[in-house]
Amino acid sequence: METAEILKILLNEQQIGLGIDRLAMQLKKHYKDNPITIVAIMTGSLVMLADLIRRLEMPVCISLIQASSYRGGTKSGDLLVQDHMMLDIKDRDVLLIDDIFDTGRTLVEVTKRLADMKPKTIRTAVFLNKLGQSVVTAVPDFVVFEIPNEFVVGYGLDYQDLYRNLPFVGVLEDSDLQNHLTA
């Protein structure tokens, strides 16, 4: 059975494209023509990063940071952050992007680490904001889509490093997990 056939599609390709267009317009309005440094949290935000930067007209530098709290499951665990690939962001306007705002711990922790590097400003943008899961008071500055509390994959999001390549966002339900485990 094809992956696209077993997953309930939450956001299709067209919806995603329109959402990224909206985010690009919001960023243009906020930053005007000023240069920005986008720090993408790997690996989930790489697809969003690629689509977003092609829609931006201001000067853009790109840096990467790796942070993960999902290692092999569907529940968030301890956060592991690796910042050895970071550019010097001192005195720069930084936009930190992530694939999903779930508990919020990843975005808060990475934002703190970036603040220690003395950027001029830090704003945050997430592709998905999972409603009802946040355990922090912080909220992202920019949100492309709000979604219900479901485990989602596709458009960079994964389950055990699979499904990132799907051009849509699908819900990975318990029956899908069973199919995955028996395959």
Helices and strands as residue ranges (DSSP letters): H 3-6, E 8-11, H 13-31, E 36-42, H 46-53, E 60-68, E 80-82, E 93-101, H 105-115, E 121-130, E 142-147, E 152-153, E 169-171, H 174-182
